[in-house]
């Protein structure tokens, strides 16, 4: 049976990984500066992670949410302590798309409304309402397009005001640093005014922290760079270091009722063990401090490369923008220099999402390779004139 062909694939077959390095079936070593879409937060095969997952699966990997699961309580308590989101409640699921689905569903339950406001170049998932709130018509099927969603430009505060005052918007969903869209950010004034407008118009303010959360921005959550208090916060990617887990943090003003949300696999024992180990490593190894230190060092080197026209993002959620499309550059980096990087809907942007354990020697390696690859591309262009 053939696989359903929906992914364009690089001709690389990883078979093992350790720290920031991935190894393929020909024993080639690759520096991973993409982390599988920002999923690998504490490095591949971190020993504490491996031990936690191995020990848990040997005892009890799964049972349903019909029974007590103390690991869920431990995860919620640890997450509250490290994130600073005191008083929030946690609902666990399996992915970022599912997290955003539950966030929007909960917002609709709470407000009794059904329309969502989202933003240009935003990405929130590939299911139902989450994909409808994503600014990419190519991945929205007619069944998704039935959802009531209005897409506005970032920083269009007058547009947000006009839409919310119509009275039918249940949620405004925001990426404080856009991921797939290309690392764009709204202004502090914009985010803070949107939050105020939501409060004034009985609209839930949803922070999509699926990619930007878990320390990647230099704070535990990217919204913490601003003076806002989201009603709902969605989380996933870096949460399990590769194990499927997601969730939403829910403001205490939103009342829970039995049956309003549910999941079979969400919050299972193995997922919670993975999630707890990630939080423990972030705390024990002071990885948020490392994010800020390595981000500063990365930006210093990036500013010395003249071909880089713009540097976008925060922390270790970064984009390098050039005046040409980066497809060829990414191929050179992966096939010739053996470095994984990412792309975006902005075809001129190279996306950098390394594990939070990255060190200066990894960054030095990347920039040496980048400068060499750029030089090769420029030389080829001159030869073709």
N, C-alpha and C positions, 0 to 999 in steps of 0.2 A: 504494500500500500504506500503510495507516494505521500510525502508531506504536502499540506496545502501551502502553495507557494506565495506567501505574503511578505516575506522578508528578503530584501537584497542582502546577500551575505558576503563578507570578506572570506577569502580562502585561507582561514586559520582555524585549527581545531585544537582548542585548549584541552589538556588532560589533567593538569594539576596547577596549583598556585600557592604562593607563600608570600605574605607581606604585601609588597607592591608589585610583585612579579608573577607573571603567568607563563606557563610552559606548554608548548604544543606537542603534537604527536611525533615531531621530528627533533625534539629536545631543544628547540629554540626558546630563548628567554625574551619576554616582552615586559617593558615597563608599563604598568597600568595606570594611566592618568585619567581614566574615565569611570572605572569602578562599576561597569555594567549599568550605566545610567544613574550614577551616584548611589548605588545600592551598597557597595562595599565600603563601610564606614570605618571599621577598625582593622582593616587589612585582611587579606585572604588567609584562611586557616589559622587565625589567631589562636594560640594554645588554650587560652581561657574559654574561648568560644567553642572550640572543638571539644574540650572536656565537658562543658556544660551540656552541649547537645548530645554527645555520646552517652553521658551518664543518664540523661533524662530518657532517651529513647530506649535504653536498656531496662528502665523501670516502668515507664508508662508514656507512650508517645501521644495517645489521643483518647479522650472520651468526650462526650457531648456536653453542651452547656446546661444540661438538665441536672447536673450534680455540682457540688462544691469544688472549686479549683483555687486553692490558696495561692498558686503561682500568679494568677491574674491579679490578686490583691497586692502581692509583693511587687509586681510590675507597675501597677498603678501608683503605689506609694513611692517607689524609686523614681518614676517619671515625674511625679509632682515635686519631689525634692530637688531633682536636677534641673528641671525646666523652669521652676519658679511659678508655675501655673497653679497656685494654691486655690483649693476649693472646687476645681473642675472635676467632673466625672469622666470616666474612661469607658468607651465601648470599643471592643476589639473586633477586627475583621481580618481580611486576607491581603488586601492590595490597596493601592492609591485610588484607583477608580472606584472600588467598593467603599472606601472611606468617603470620597466626595459624594457618591450616591446617597449614603446614609446622612451626610451633612445636609444635603439639599432636601432630602425627605424629612428630616427632623425640623428644618427651617419651615417647611410647608405645614407640617403638623402644628408647630408652635404658633404660626401667624395666621393659618387658615387661608393663605394666599398661594399662588401657583407659578408666578413668573420669576425668572432669575435675571439679574444683570451681571454680565461678565465683560471681559476686556479683550481688545484686539491683540492677537498673537498669544493669547492665553491657551494653556493646555491643562485639562483636568481629568482626562481619562478617556476610555473607549467604550463606555457602556451608557445606555439610556440617557439620563439627564446630564451626566458628566461629559459625555461627548457632545451633546447638544450645546453645552456651555463652552466648548472648545472652538477656537477660531480657525477651523480648517474644514471647509465644506467637502473635501475629498474623503473624509473619514466619517461623515454624518450620513447615515442611511435615511430614507424617507420615514421609517418608524421612529427614528431619533428626532427628526426635524419637527415632529408634532409637539415637542416640548416648547414651552413658552420662554424664550430666551432673547434678551436684547444685548447685543455686543456693542460696547462703546470704546472710544479711544482712551488710552491711559491719559490721566491728567485732565480729562474733560469733566470737570466738576459741575459745570452747568448742565451737562447732559445727564449726569447722575441725579442731580437735584430734580430735574424735570421728570425723569422716569419714576423716581421714588414717590414723588408727590401725586402720581396717578393712583396710588393706593393699592396696587395689586402685586407688588414685588415682595416675595418671601425672603429672598437672599441676594446679597451682593457677594460674589466669590472672587477672591483676589490672590494672585501670586505676588508676594512682595519682591521677589526676584523671579522673573519669568525663566522657565527652563527651556523647553523645546522651542519657545518663541524667540530666544536669542538673548537672554540675560538683561532685558530692559527692565527698568524700575520706574515706578511713579515717584513723584516728589513727596517729601514728608508732609507738606501742606495738603496735598491731594489725599493721601491716605487718611490723615487725621480729620479732614472735612467729610470724607466718605463715611467714616465711622460715626461722626456726629449726625450726619443725615440719616444713617440707619437707625440710630437711637430715636431720632425725632419722628420717624415714619414707620415704626413697628416692623422693621426689616432686620433679618439676621445678618450679621457681618461675619462671613466665613473666610478664615485664613487657610489657604491651601499651602500647607508646609510639607507636602509629600516629598519634594526634592530639597527644599531649602532648610528643612528642620534638622534636628539632631546635631546641632553645632556647626553645620556646614557654612553658615553665614558669619560665624565669629561670635554669635550669641546662640543660645539653644534654639530659639526660633527667630526667623527673620523679622517677624512683626515686632519683636522686642527692640528693634532699632527705632521704633516710632512710639508715639504716645497714643496707643490704641489698646483696647481690650476685646478681642474677638469673642463672639458668642459661641462659635464652633471652630475647632482647629483640626484639620485633617493631616494625618501622618502615615508614612509607609516606608519608602525606599531604604534609607539608612537604618531603619528600626531593627532589622533582623540580620544585617550583614550578609544577606543572600537568602535567608529563610523567609518564605512568604508570610508576612504579617503586616497589618495596617490597623488604623483605628481613628477615632475622633475623640478629642477632648471637648467636653460639653460644659458650658457655663452653668453654675448652680441655679440660675434663674429658670432654666429649662427643666420642667418636671418630667420624670420618667414614668412610663406606664407599661405594665407587662404586655408584651406582644408587639409594641410599636416598632422595634428593631429586632433583628435576629440573624443568626448565622450558624451553619453546621460546623465549619472548620475554624472559624475565627476564635482566637484566644485559646487554642488547644495547648496542651501541656508542653509539647515540643517547641511550639512557637514562643511561648512565654519564657522557656528556658533560654532560647536564643536571644530574645529581647532583653532579658535581665542581664545576660552576659555582656551585651553591647553597652548597656548603661553602666555596668560596673567598670568596664575597660575605659569608657569615656571619662569616668570620674577618677579612677585609679591612676591613669596615665596622663591626666590633665590635658586631654586632647583638644579642648576648646582653646586653651592657651596656645597649643601648637598650631591650631588653625590660624590664629591671628599672627603669630610669628612667621609662619611659612607663607601666609598671604602677603605680608609686608615684603618678604624677601623675593617672592615671585614677581610682585608688581615692580620692584626695583629693577629686576633684570628685564622684564617686559618693556619697560620704558626706554631701555637702551637699544631696542631693536627697531630700526627706522621703518621697516615694512609694516609694523603693527600700527594701524591708524587709530584704533580705539580699544580701550580695555574696559570691559563691562563686568558687572557683578560685584560680589563681596566675598570675603573669606576664601574658602576653597570651592566656590561656585562661580567660576570665572569664564569670560569669553574674550578671545583675541580676534579683533575684526581687521580684515585686510581690504585692499581695494580690488580684490579678485576673488572668485569662488574657490573654496578651499578643498574641493574634492580631490584634486591631484595631490595637494599637500598632505592630506590625510593618508592617501595611499602610499606616498613616499615614507611617511613616518611609520606606518605599520609594516610595510614590506621591506623597506631598506634599513630603517633605523629601529624597528621593532618596538614601537611605542603606540599604545592605544590612546586615541583622543576621540572627541565626539563632534558631531555636527549639530545643526539647528535649522529651523525653517529659514533663517537668515543664512543663505548659502555662502556668505563671505565670512562667517564666524566659526572659529575653532573653539570647541567647548572643552573646558578643563574641570574635571570632577574627580580628583584623586581620593583615595582613602585618607582619612584625617590623620593618619600616622606618617604621612609623607615627611621627608627630611630634605635638607639643603642639597645633599648629593644627588637626590632624584631630580630636583629642580635644575641643578647644573647640567645634568645629563640631558634633560629635555631641551634646554635652550641651546646647548651645543648642537644637538641634532636639528633643531628648528632652523638655526642660522645656516647650517650646511644645506638643509633641504631647500630653503629659500634661495640660496645662492645657485643651486643646481637648476631650480625652476627659472630663475632670471637668465641664466646662461642659455638654457634651451630656448627661451623666448627670443633672445638676441640672435641665435643661430637660425631661427625660423623667419626672421625679418627679410 
